[in-house]
Amino acid sequence: MTRDEDLAAAAEDELDRALTLGWRELVKVTPWGDTFEGFTPDGRDVCFERAYMWEGATGGDIRVEVTVYEPQAYEAGVRRMRTITRDGNTA
């Protein structure tokens, strides 16, 4: 697996985890973000950055962003995002 594929796989997995919370749970804490250290599927040391923010107006859809990057190379990281709509669907 290449470095980019490894980072992408980690980002997809973390995004899936981030989306386990529904709109009703997230509306109470949005906007919110966190960064923590972890490992990719190939064992690379990386930082995971997760953020929940309003897509538009407060109280509307929530955008979920995940960025995975090696500590020395934020700009070379991989970002994935999806939206949780107010009715609970993801887009």
GUMITOR-644021 format. One record per atom (N, C-alpha, C): x, y, z; residue in three letters. Coordinates in pm, whole numbers, plus 50000, padded with zeros to 5 digits. Example, Ala and Ser with C-alpha at 12.3 -4.5 7.8 and 13.67 -1.06 7.14 Angstrom:
BEGIN
513194943150780ALA/512304955050780ALA/513204967050780ALA/512854977550708SER/513674989450714SER/512905000350787SER/
// end
This chain:
BEGIN
500864988250000MET/500005000050000MET/500905012450000MET/500605022149914THR/501395034549911THR/501045043250031THR/501875053150057ARG/501635062550167ARG/500275069150153ARG/499965074150032ASP/498685080950010ASP/497505071550028ASP/497635059249982GLU/496555049350001GLU/496365046350149GLU/497465045350222ASP/497415042650365ASP/496725053950440ASP/497105066450408LEU/496445077950473LEU/494965078550436LEU/494645075750310ALA/493245075950265ALA/492425065350337ALA/492995053450353ALA/492275042650424ALA/492015046650569ALA/493015052750633ALA/492835057350771ALA/491765068250780ALA/491765077350683ALA/490785088250682ALA/489375082850661ALA/489205073450570GLU/487885067450546GLU/487375060350670GLU/488255052750736ASP/487865045650858ASP/487465055450968ASP/488245066050986GLU/487915075851089GLU/486625083451056GLU/486385086250928LEU/485145092850889LEU/483955083850919LEU/484085070950890ASP/483005061550924ASP/482715061851074ASP/483765062351154ARG/483575063151301ARG/482925076451341ARG/483365087151278ALA/482805100351310ALA/481315101151278ALA/480895093551178LEU/479485093851136LEU/478585084551217LEU/479145077651316THR/478305069151400THR/477425077451492THR/477825089951515LEU/476975099051592LEU/475975105451498LEU/474755106251541GLY/473715112151458GLY/473565127051481GLY/472715133251400TRP/472495147551407TRP/472035151751547TRP/471125144251606ARG/470595147851738ARG/471675148251845ARG/472665138951837GLU/473765139151933GLU/474725150651903GLU/474985152851776LEU/475985162751737LEU/475515177151750LEU/474225179551737VAL/473725193351746VAL/474075199551882VAL/474225191251984LYS/474525196052119LYS/475975200752135LYS/476865196152045VAL/478285199452061VAL/478905206651941VAL/478125208651836THR/478655215251716THR/478665230251739THR/479705237551703PRO/480935232951640PRO/481885226851743PRO/482645216851697TRP/483575209851784TRP/484665203451700TRP/485845201951755GLY/486925195151686GLY/487925189551785GLY/488715180051737ASP/489705173751821ASP/490815168251734ASP/492005167451788THR/493135161251720THR/493755151151815THR/494065139351764PHE/494695129151846PHE/495655120951761PHE/496565114251827GLU/497555106151758GLU/497085091851747GLU/497515085151640GLY/497145071251619GLY/498005065051510GLY/497505054151455PHE/498235046651353PHE/497345043651234PHE/497955043451117THR/497245039650994THR/497185024350987THR/496445018950888PRO/496415004450872PRO/497804998250852PRO/498735005750790ASP/500105000750770ASP/501025003850888ASP/500505010250992GLY/501295012851112GLY/502035026051116GLY/501715035251026ARG/502355048551028ARG/501845056551148ARG/502755063851211ASP/502385073451315ASP/501725085351248ASP/500485088451286VAL/499775099651224VAL/498965107251328VAL/498475118751286CYS/497515126451364CYS/496175125651293CYS/495145124051371PHE/493775124051322PHE/493125136851370PHE/492575144351280GLU/491875156751314GLU/490415154851273GLU/489525156151368ARG/488095154551342ARG/487405167551377ARG/486495172151289ALA/485775184651315ALA/484315183151273ALA/483445188751356TYR/482015189651326TYR/481705204551320TYR/481125209151209MET/480795223251197MET/479485224851120MET/478885236251134TRP/477635238851063TRP/477925240450915TRP/477155233850833GLU/477305234950687GLU/476865248750639GLU/475875254150704GLY/475375267450670GLY/474975274250799GLY/473695276250815ALA/473185282850934ALA/473245273551056ALA/473465279551172THR/473445272051297THR/472115264851312THR/472185251951347GLY/470985243951364GLY/470585236351239GLY/471355237951132GLY/471065231051007GLY/471905218450992GLY/472335215850870ASP/473155204150842ASP/474535205650907ASP/475145194250939ILE/476445194151005ILE/477465187750912ILE/478535195050885ARG/479625189750803ARG/480635182850894ARG/481005170750857VAL/481985162950931VAL/483245162250845VAL/484365166950901GLU/485635166550829GLU/486645158550910GLU/487385150050840VAL/488465142450900VAL/489715144750816VAL/490815148050882THR/492105149450816THR/493085140250886THR/493835132650807VAL/494865123750860VAL/496195127950798VAL/497185130150884TYR/498475134950834TYR/499605130150925TYR/500785128950865GLU/501975125950943GLU/502355138651018GLU/502815137451143PRO/503035149351226PRO/503895160251161PRO/504835156551079GLN/505715166351017GLN/505185171350883GLN/503995166750840ALA/503565169950703ALA/502055172050693ALA/501535181950767TYR/500085184650763TYR/499595187150620TYR/500365194850545GLU/499945198550409GLU/499825186450317GLU/500515175650348ALA/500485163550264ALA/499465153450316ALA/498615157650408GLY/497605148750463GLY/496445146350369GLY/495535137950413VAL/494355134350337VAL/493125139050414VAL/492215145850346ARG/490975150850408ARG/489775144150343ARG/488855140050426ARG/487585134650380ARG/486475142150453ARG/485365144250386MET/484235150950452MET/482915145650401MET/481925146850485ARG/480565143050453ARG/479635151850535ARG/478385152250498THR/477405160550568THR/476325151850629THR/475965154950753ILE/474815148650818ILE/473695158950810ILE/472645155450737THR/471535164850721THR/470675164950846THR/469925175550859ARG/469075177050976ARG/468095165450992ARG/467685159250880ASP/466775147650890ASP/467505134550917ASP/468855135350939GLY/469615123650980GLY/470295115950869GLY/470135120050745ASN/470805113150635ASN/472225118350620ASN/473055110850549THR/474405115650519THR/474535117850369THR/475285128050335ALA/475505131350195ALA/476985132950168ALA/
// end
